[in-house]
């Protein structure tokens, strides 16, 4: 952490209101669903977007004499959102800061942290927000699960010094749990959501969801909670479901019992991408506005491929399953956001989110424009920040990335990033690359 005298501005903080910058000559993908907008001017005022207009339109009066940046036709996209990160399992501050730094210098301006040691995450969220360290905004969840889940070693890693299942960020839920108190404890961590993880039946998932919504926070759930099946999780009214391969447990081969005893999946059933049970589920998700946090590319990661022929075959089969089911969800009109649940090697110059977007285009057949919408507007919706993020529009946060090449021609052109603007502060990619040498 940077040592600063009291009252000094932090190095990566948003500029104060009244600090105006005029970006001219952008080719803008604004994220609203319209076509590219060439010859566009973007005016930022402090942390906010003030004006988005044609270059030929007059500037607002308060922008007269402001700093001007000529983008010379470069491509501008809204700040990207990774909707499935784990930054503190186990807590490791230097590792987390390195991940956050790479993300923001790669155009990522917000992440959802999907349950970790919130003592650690809360401080990281504060540090990026006030500009003590470079990184995206962090929205995070407090986890709830059945008592049998809390022998998982990860729960011990994130609850050191306390009892897993008995802390506000990791709570064991039983029929005797006082849910208003449990949700209030979760809210006390400043969590944006409750994450419903495992070993809860449908009635309990519905009760948790109803109470969380009553208290004004979202519910982010695993797509199957075991024994609660995907259709039951969606019917409970959760806001998003994570891990597309877990949707394969809709109409399972054997009864669902617990997270640790998943029945086998009939992969061939889903290969054609037209499974009728999933079609009904996707119709319900579309009707309810339930977002699918697919994490579709996670099975291509080194960690899940493993180092044996058996683990590599399992990962390949699950990657095929993820591609087929995600494609069916997209064709059914389900909103898909872009989570990763893994990261690339620390030496890789770009984050795993780029691989997720490439997977959605290349393996799922989703057009690049819709994948960018998934990574921006839908991601902001999943994080509960659509009012402030996800599109380049007046009044929203000044969050965008500037690229040399058109990402609609090739999603890999995200790698031509020149700089990120996050809450009005500019993060030059050249600075990141210089420090990485």
C-alpha positions in Angstrom: 0.0 0.0 0.0 1.3 3.5 -0.8 2.3 5.6 2.2 0.7 9.0 1.9 0.5 12.0 4.2 -2.9 12.7 5.7 -5.2 14.4 3.2 -3.0 13.7 0.2 -4.8 12.5 -3.0 -4.3 8.8 -3.7 -2.5 7.9 -6.9 -5.3 6.1 -8.7 -8.2 8.1 -7.3 -11.1 9.5 -9.4 -10.5 13.1 -10.3 -12.7 15.6 -8.5 -15.9 17.0 -10.0 -15.0 19.9 -12.2 -12.0 18.1 -13.7 -13.1 18.0 -17.4 -11.5 16.0 -20.2 -12.7 15.9 -23.8 -12.1 12.8 -25.8 -12.6 13.5 -29.5 -12.7 11.2 -32.6 -13.8 8.0 -30.9 -15.4 5.1 -32.8 -17.7 4.2 -30.0 -19.4 0.9 -29.1 -21.6 2.4 -26.5 -23.1 -0.9 -25.2 -26.8 0.2 -25.7 -27.4 -2.2 -28.6 -26.9 0.4 -31.4 -24.2 0.3 -34.1 -20.7 1.7 -33.9 -20.7 5.5 -33.6 -17.8 7.0 -35.5 -16.6 10.5 -35.0 -17.8 10.7 -31.4 -16.9 13.0 -28.6 -16.9 11.9 -24.9 -16.8 14.5 -22.2 -15.9 13.4 -18.7 -16.4 15.5 -15.6 -14.7 14.0 -12.5 -15.7 10.4 -12.2 -18.8 10.7 -14.5 -19.6 10.9 -18.2 -21.1 14.3 -18.9 -21.6 14.3 -22.7 -21.5 11.7 -25.5 -22.2 13.4 -28.8 -21.0 13.8 -32.4 -17.7 15.5 -33.0 -19.6 18.2 -35.0 -21.9 19.0 -32.0 -20.9 22.0 -29.9 -19.2 21.2 -26.6 -21.0 22.0 -23.3 -20.0 25.4 -22.0 -18.1 24.1 -19.0 -15.8 22.1 -21.4 -14.4 25.2 -23.1 -10.7 25.2 -22.5 -10.7 21.7 -21.0 -8.0 19.2 -21.8 -8.6 17.5 -25.1 -7.5 14.0 -26.2 -7.6 13.1 -29.9 -8.5 9.4 -30.2 -8.0 9.6 -34.0 -10.7 6.9 -34.8 -9.7 4.5 -32.0 -12.3 2.1 -30.7 -14.0 2.8 -27.4 -15.9 0.2 -25.5 -17.6 0.4 -22.0 -15.5 -0.9 -19.1 -15.5 -4.7 -18.9 -17.0 -6.6 -16.0 -15.7 -10.0 -14.7 -18.7 -11.4 -12.9 -16.9 -14.3 -11.2 -13.7 -13.7 -9.3 -12.2 -15.1 -6.1 -9.6 -12.7 -4.8 -9.1 -14.2 -1.3 -9.2 -18.0 -1.2 -6.9 -18.1 0.5 -6.1 -14.4 1.4 -2.8 -13.3 -0.2 -2.7 -9.5 -0.5 0.3 -9.2 -3.0 -1.4 -11.8 -5.3 -4.7 -10.1 -5.2 -3.2 -6.7 -5.8 -1.4 -8.1 -8.9 -4.6 -9.6 -10.3 -6.5 -6.3 -9.7 -3.8 -4.3 -11.3 -3.7 -6.4 -14.4 -7.5 -6.3 -14.7 -7.8 -2.6 -14.7 -5.0 -2.1 -17.1 -6.8 -4.6 -19.4 -10.0 -2.6 -19.5 -11.8 -4.3 -16.6 -13.5 -1.7 -14.4 -15.6 -3.9 -12.2 -15.6 -7.4 -10.8 -18.0 -9.6 -8.7 -16.1 -11.4 -6.0 -18.2 -14.6 -5.4 -17.4 -15.3 -1.7 -14.1 -15.2 0.0 -12.6 -13.9 3.2 -14.6 -10.7 3.3 -12.3 -9.2 5.9 -9.7 -9.1 3.1 -12.1 -8.4 0.3 -13.7 -5.4 2.0 -10.3 -3.7 2.4 -9.4 -4.4 -1.2 -12.7 -2.9 -2.3 -12.1 0.2 -0.3 -8.5 0.5 -1.5 -9.5 0.4 -5.2 -12.4 2.7 -4.7 -10.4 5.4 -3.1 -7.4 4.9 -5.3 -4.8 3.5 -2.9 -4.2 0.7 -5.3 -5.0 0.3 -9.0 -7.9 -2.0 -9.7 -11.6 -2.3 -10.7 -14.6 -1.7 -8.4 -15.3 -4.8 -6.4 -18.8 -6.0 -5.6 -18.9 -9.0 -3.3 -21.1 -11.7 -1.8 -21.5 -13.3 1.6 -22.0 -17.1 1.4 -24.7 -19.2 2.8 -24.9 -23.0 2.6 -26.0 -26.1 4.4 -23.9 -27.2 7.5 -22.5 -30.2 5.7 -20.7 -27.9 3.2 -18.4 -26.4 5.9 -16.0 -29.2 6.1 -14.7 -28.0 2.7 -11.1 -26.9 3.2 -11.7 -23.6 1.3 -14.2 -22.5 4.0 -11.4 -22.9 6.6 -9.0 -20.9 4.5 -11.4 -17.9 4.5 -12.4 -18.1 8.1 -9.1 -18.4 9.9 -9.4 -17.3 13.5 -13.1 -18.2 13.5 -15.4 -21.1 12.9 -16.5 -21.6 9.2 -20.2 -21.5 9.0 -20.5 -19.3 12.0 -19.1 -16.0 10.6 -21.2 -13.3 8.8 -19.5 -14.0 5.5 -19.8 -17.8 5.7 -23.0 -18.9 7.3 -24.4 -22.3 7.8 -28.2 -22.3 7.3 -30.6 -24.8 8.9 -34.4 -24.9 9.3 -33.8 -23.2 12.7 -31.8 -20.3 11.3 -33.2 -16.8 12.0 -33.0 -15.7 8.4 -33.7 -12.0 9.0 -30.7 -11.9 11.4 -28.6 -14.1 9.0 -29.2 -11.7 6.1 -28.6 -8.7 8.3 -25.3 -10.1 9.3 -24.4 -10.7 5.7 -25.4 -7.1 4.9 -23.1 -5.9 7.7 -20.1 -7.1 5.8 -21.1 -4.5 3.1 -21.8 -7.4 0.7 -23.9 -6.6 -2.3 -25.4 -10.0 -2.3 -25.9 -13.3 -0.6 -24.3 -16.2 -2.5 -26.3 -19.4 -2.1 -23.8 -22.2 -2.6 -24.6 -25.8 -1.7 -26.5 -28.3 0.4 -29.8 -26.5 0.7 -33.2 -27.6 -0.4 -35.6 -25.7 -2.6 -37.7 -24.3 0.2 -34.6 -22.9 2.0 -33.2 -21.4 -1.2 -36.6 -19.7 -1.7 -36.7 -18.5 1.9 -33.2 -17.0 1.8 -33.9 -15.3 -1.5 -37.1 -13.8 -0.3 -35.5 -12.4 2.9 -32.5 -11.1 1.0 -34.7 -9.3 -1.4 -36.8 -7.9 1.4 -33.7 -6.5 2.9 -32.6 -5.0 -0.4 -29.7 -7.1 -1.5 -29.3 -9.5 -4.4 -29.0 -13.3 -4.5 -26.3 -14.9 -6.6 -26.6 -18.7 -6.6 -24.9 -21.8 -7.9 -27.0 -23.1 -10.8 -27.6 -26.3 -8.8 -27.5 -26.0 -5.0 -27.9 -29.8 -4.3 -30.5 -30.9 -3.6 -32.2 -27.9 -5.0 -32.2 -28.4 -8.8 -31.7 -25.6 -11.4 -35.4 -25.1 -12.0 -36.0 -24.8 -8.3 -33.2 -22.3 -7.9 -34.6 -20.2 -10.7 -38.1 -20.5 -9.4 -36.8 -19.2 -6.0 -36.2 -15.9 -7.7 -32.4 -15.6 -7.5 -30.9 -12.8 -9.6 -28.2 -14.9 -11.3 -27.0 -18.5 -11.5 -23.4 -19.5 -11.9 -21.6 -22.3 -13.7 -23.4 -23.4 -16.9 -22.3 -27.0 -16.5 -24.4 -27.3 -13.3 -27.5 -26.7 -15.5 -27.0 -30.3 -16.7 -28.5 -31.4 -13.4 -32.0 -30.3 -14.5 -33.7 -33.7 -14.8 -30.6 -35.6 -13.5 -29.7 -39.2 -14.1 -30.0 -39.9 -10.3 -31.7 -38.0 -7.4 -29.7 -35.0 -6.2 -28.5 -35.2 -2.6 -25.4 -33.1 -1.8 -22.7 -31.0 -3.4 -20.1 -33.7 -2.8 -22.2 -36.6 -4.3 -23.1 -35.3 -7.7 -24.7 -37.9 -10.0 -23.1 -38.6 -13.4 -24.0 -36.3 -16.3 -25.2 -37.7 -19.7 -23.1 -35.4 -21.8 -24.5 -36.8 -25.1 -27.9 -35.5 -24.1 -26.8 -31.9 -24.5 -24.5 -32.2 -27.5 -27.0 -31.0 -30.0 -27.9 -27.9 -28.0 -31.6 -28.5 -28.1 -32.4 -30.3 -24.8 -36.1 -29.8 -24.1 -35.7 -29.7 -20.3 -33.2 -26.9 -20.7 -35.4 -25.1 -23.2 -38.2 -24.9 -20.6 -35.7 -23.7 -18.0 -34.3 -21.1 -20.3 -37.8 -19.8 -21.1 -38.3 -19.4 -17.4 -35.0 -17.6 -16.9 -35.7 -15.3 -19.7 -39.2 -14.5 -18.3 -37.7 -13.8 -14.9 -34.6 -11.9 -16.1 -32.3 -14.4 -14.4 -28.7 -13.9 -15.6 -26.5 -16.8 -16.5 -22.9 -16.4 -15.2 -21.7 -19.1 -17.5 -18.0 -19.4 -16.6 -17.9 -21.4 -19.8 -14.1 -21.3 -20.4 -13.1 -22.4 -16.9 -12.6 -26.0 -18.0 -9.9 -24.9 -20.4 -7.8 -23.6 -17.5 -4.6 -25.3 -16.6 -5.9 -26.0 -13.1 -8.9 -27.9 -14.2 -7.1 -29.7 -17.1 -4.8 -31.1 -14.5 -1.8 -33.2 -15.2 -3.3 -36.6 -16.0 -5.0 -38.0 -19.1 -8.1 -38.7 -17.1 -8.4 -35.1 -15.8 -7.7 -33.7 -19.2 -10.4 -35.8 -20.8 -12.9 -34.8 -18.0 -12.0 -31.1 -18.6 -12.4 -31.4 -22.4 -15.8 -33.1 -22.0 -17.0 -30.4 -19.6 -15.7 -27.7 -22.0 -17.9 -29.2 -24.7 -20.8 -29.3 -22.4 -20.3 -25.7 -21.4 -20.1 -24.6 -25.0 -23.3 -26.5 -26.1 -25.4 -25.4 -23.1 -24.2 -21.8 -23.2 -25.0 -21.6 -26.9 -28.5 -23.0 -26.3 -29.1 -20.5 -23.5 -28.0 -17.6 -25.7 -30.3 -18.7 -28.6 -33.1 -18.9 -26.1 -32.6 -15.2 -25.2 -31.1 -15.7 -21.7 -28.8 -12.9 -20.7 -25.3 -14.3 -20.3 -22.6 -12.4 -18.4 -18.9 -13.0 -18.4 -17.4 -14.6 -15.3 -14.2 -16.6 -15.2 -13.7 -18.3 -11.8 -10.0 -18.7 -12.6 -7.1 -16.5 -13.6 -4.3 -16.8 -16.1 -0.7 -17.3 -15.0 0.8 -14.2 -13.3 3.2 -13.9 -16.2 0.4 -13.6 -18.8 0.0 -10.0 -19.8 -3.8 -10.4 -20.0 -6.5 -11.7 -17.7 -8.7 -14.8 -18.0 -11.7 -12.6 -19.0 -10.2 -12.3 -22.5 -10.3 -16.1 -22.8 -13.9 -16.2 -21.6 -14.9 -13.7 -24.3 -13.0 -15.6 -26.9 -14.6 -18.9 -25.8 -18.1 -17.4 -26.1 -17.4 -16.2 -29.7 -15.3 -19.2 -30.9 -16.9 -22.1 -29.1 -20.4 -20.9 -28.4 -21.0 -19.1 -31.7 -22.1 -15.8 -30.1 -21.5 -12.7 -32.2 -18.7 -10.4 -30.9 -21.1 -7.5 -30.4 -23.3 -9.6 -28.1 -20.3 -10.9 -26.2 -19.2 -7.4 -25.6 -22.7 -6.6 -24.4 -22.4 -9.6 -22.1 -19.1 -8.3 -20.8 -20.5 -4.8 -20.2 -24.2 -4.1 -19.8 -25.2 -7.6 -18.7 -22.2 -7.8 -16.4 -23.3 -4.5 -14.8 -26.8 -5.9 -14.4 -25.5 -9.1 -12.8 -23.5 -7.0 -10.3 -26.4 -4.7 -9.6 -24.7 -1.6 -10.9 -26.5 -1.1 -14.2 -27.5 2.5 -13.2 -23.8 3.4 -13.1 -22.0 1.0 -15.4 -22.2 -1.1 -18.5 -22.7 1.6 -21.2 -21.1 4.8 -22.3 -23.9 7.2 -21.6 -24.2 10.6 -19.9 -24.6 10.4 -16.1 -22.9 7.0 -15.8 -19.4 6.4 -14.4 -16.6 7.4 -16.8 -15.6 3.7 -17.4 -14.3 2.8 -20.8 -11.4 1.2 -22.7 -9.6 2.5 -25.7 -8.5 0.0 -28.4 -6.4 0.3 -31.5 -8.4 -2.3 -33.5 -12.1 -3.1 -33.8 -13.2 -5.8 -31.3 -16.3 -6.5 -33.5 -14.0 -7.7 -36.3 -12.1 -9.9 -33.9 -12.7 -10.2 -30.1 -9.0 -10.8 -29.8 -8.5 -7.1 -30.6 -9.1 -6.4 -26.9 -5.4 -7.1 -26.7 -4.8 -3.8 -28.6 -5.9 -1.8 -25.6 -4.2 1.6 -25.3 -5.6 2.7 -22.0 -8.5 2.3 -19.5 -10.5 5.1 -18.0 -12.0 4.0 -14.7 -14.1 6.6 -12.7 -12.4 9.2 -14.9 -8.8 8.2 -14.0 -6.7 7.1 -17.0 -4.6 3.8 -16.7 -2.1 3.7 -19.6 -1.4 0.2 -20.8 2.2 1.3 -21.6 2.7 1.9 -17.9 1.6 -1.6 -17.0 3.8 -3.1 -19.7 6.8 -1.1 -18.6 6.5 -2.2 -15.0 6.1 -5.8 -16.1 9.4 -5.8 -17.8 
